[in-house]
Each structure stands twice: as structure tokens, then as C-alpha cells.
Amino acid sequence: MRHLIDILELSVEEIDELVAVANDIIANPEKYQEKCRHKKLATLFFEPSTRTRLSFEAAMYELGGNVLGFSEAQSSSSAKGESVADTIKVVSSYADIIAMRHPKEGAPMVASMKSDVPVINAGDGGHNHPTQTLTDLLTINREIGHFDNITIGFCGDLKFGRTVHSLASALSRYENVKMIFISPEELRIPEHILKETLEPAGIEYVETTDLMQYMGELDVLYMTRVQKERFFNEADYIRLKDSYILDLEKVHCMKEDACVLHPLPRVNEIAIEVDEDPRAKYFIQAKCGKYIRMALILKLLEIK
Amino acid sequence: MIIGNITNGIVLDHIQAGKGMEIYEVLKLSELSCTVAMINNADSVKMGKKDIVKINEVIDLDLDILGYIAPTTTVNIIKDGKVEHRKRLQLPERVVDVITCKNPRCITSVERGLKQSFKLTNREKGTYRCIYCESEAK
């Protein structure tokens, strides 16, 4: 039995296989509509989410399966003080697979240690979010066509932005990937990701506070939101929340075939006017999330 | 000061000065019924000062914990008054319930009954990270 807690648990070959299955689902959805008949996905969301939870649920429904679960901690027994371990022991006796989001980092790992069924980490605090990374990879695959030989800029909250950490780690396993980390000083990418993941992999990277400095070189610009829920101090959040705003004028400095991604939800960091630009791919990205999760559910349930 | 040699037992030598008491506590040596000698700030050619612990009995030692707290330690097993076996320690791959994760966002801060577990992520720098949230041990 396999779980998915950290994107690096999947080999490059397995990611290629998931991307291929997702592409096949997009091309031939009817082939997959009964694959998970009589299977149940439990979505345990101890922290609010729209996209991730709904895309997991849509994915399971499109595979012909069913969904049960909760969408906030207040409607679960954790509000009564139940431990993650106990919740999972119970839920794994009701469901065939579990998708779990939790504000505490490492909670899905604890769940996987106690579960009788596969557990998917649907986001744990500011730590990991592997299915968002799979979503990002599927979008890059469909829009750029390859993972090797790309220059990707990450912009915004790179300190707490778990999607950035996971995507940078995943891309570090491909050839000739250049990474540009654009953030305010206070929200720089954690040093351990640079020193323990990117440098040993031989990844060329640059850190800058200037969004425009490398704009013309980028194949992918990955924008992120400064997340209010990650700050203990509201004053810090207010000071940093509008550090970078991508507008149409800036997008026009990008290559014609570049793409702008964002894990969503956005607040102010991408102007609405950018949505109409052909480089804006974040809504396509959200759609890719459903298909890659379908592929992942099939893989973890070992359904061919 | 003279502390006699032991015939059968363990000598923990080359302990970084000041770490001896920590080892004494972590290895729960106070619970032993045999003679235990603690020598602090002994002169050392190699280290300047060092601590030494002598245990007058061969016991099972948790070498992982010892390696984490005091990696310079050499463990000498003494039999019939002679060093039968000498072991140099190295940083263990895992340490359990020795370090506490300081990240307030870590699941270990709230989950009952969860062991604090850290893995070695950089041997050269001796960096340990929580297996749950990957925060560096402080």
C-alpha cells in the first residue's frame, strides 16, 4: 500500500506515468467513468479549502466513486480533542482512500502511519502539498511540453508557500532547470531547500527582490499569494501582502510562449486584466488539478 | 585525583568537556546499582579537556543517543582488565525522543503519544530535521 505525503516519494518515472494517465483521461474521459465504482474517498479537511477539496471530490465522482468527509475541523471530532491517529483509525475503516488537509505540519504523515488505506496529503500547514505539485507539473507538461531545459520564476511568499517548496523540489530532478526566486527579504525561500535539495542536484538558481529583472527569460512564472493564515503577526502580513502585483504591462515583457501559473486563490498579486492574456494559465491549471488527482487515485488504489 | 581501573565494565572516553552529566542523565546511569564514576575536565592531549564516565559493569548502551549527544566519545568495553573492544561513535541516522521539535506548527506540538523523531539530513554539518515537519533541530 502506497501513500503520498511528499512529492519526492514519487520517482520521475512515476510522475511521467501519472501525467500520461491524466492526459489520457482528458482525451478519453469515458474510459475512466466506472473505474472507481463502489469505492469511497474520504476528504478530511481540518483547514478550509475550495479548489483542493472540490477537485478531489470531482475527481472521485468522475471515476464513478463516492465521497464522504468534512470540510472544517469544527465539524469533525478533532473539535472535541480527538487525535489525528484516532480519527484516521476510524475513517480508514469506512473509506478506501483518504485525502487529508491539516494545519499542523506532518499531520498527514502521522495519518499514513496509522491508516489501513492510502493517505494523500492535501496540504499540511506551510509544509507540503504534493497534489498541487502534480497539478503544476501536468500544467507545465501540457503548456510547455517538457520539464527539462526550462527557466521558472517563483514569486511572492516563498517562505511559507508550500507549493513553491514542493514544485522546486520536484523540478530539481530534471535536467538544466534554472530557478529564479523572487520575494521580499522576509519571505525568502528557506535555506535548507537551496542547500539540501537544489544545490546537491546541481540546480542553477538566483534569488532576487526584483520581479522584472529576469522576466524576459522565464518560461514559467509561478505566482503565489502571501498567506494571511501563516502569519502570527498581522502587521507583518499587511506590510508584505502587496509586495508583488503582476499586471498586463509586466506580462507583456514575458516571452510569447511563456505561461503564468498560480495555485489560487489569488488576492491582489495578479491583476484581473491579466486573465485575458494567452500566457495566463492558472484557470487551466485548476482544471488540471482534477485530472491529475484522478490519475493519482487510480494509482494508489492500484486500479489499471 | 585517582579513580581506579575497572576489571569488567565500560569506559566512555573522549567525551567533550561538559557533556558528561548530560550523558549520565540521558543514559539513566543513576538507575544502575553498580559503581559509576564521572570525571569532568580531565586533561587530554587531543582535546585539552575531556569528560570520562566509567561504569563498573557491561551494560547495554544506546549508542545512537550517545553518538548524537557526544559524537567524539570512544566506547571501551573492558574485560578482565583489558580493552576487549573499542568503538568510535558517529552521528546516528535517527534519534527518537531526545530532541523536541520547536516548530509551533508541527503536529508533534499537539498530537498525544507521538514520539519526537529526527533524521540526519547533513552529516558534515550534523543537521537533524524533524521527520514530520522537517524543521531543523535547535
Interface residues (C-beta under 8 A of the other chain):
Chain A: S83 V84 A85 H102 P103 K104 E105 G106 A107 M109 V110 D124 G125 G126 H127 H192 K195 E196
Chain B: N103 R105 C106 I107 T108 S109 V110 E111 R112 G113 L114 T121 N122 T127 R129 C130 I131 Y132 C133 E134 S135 E136
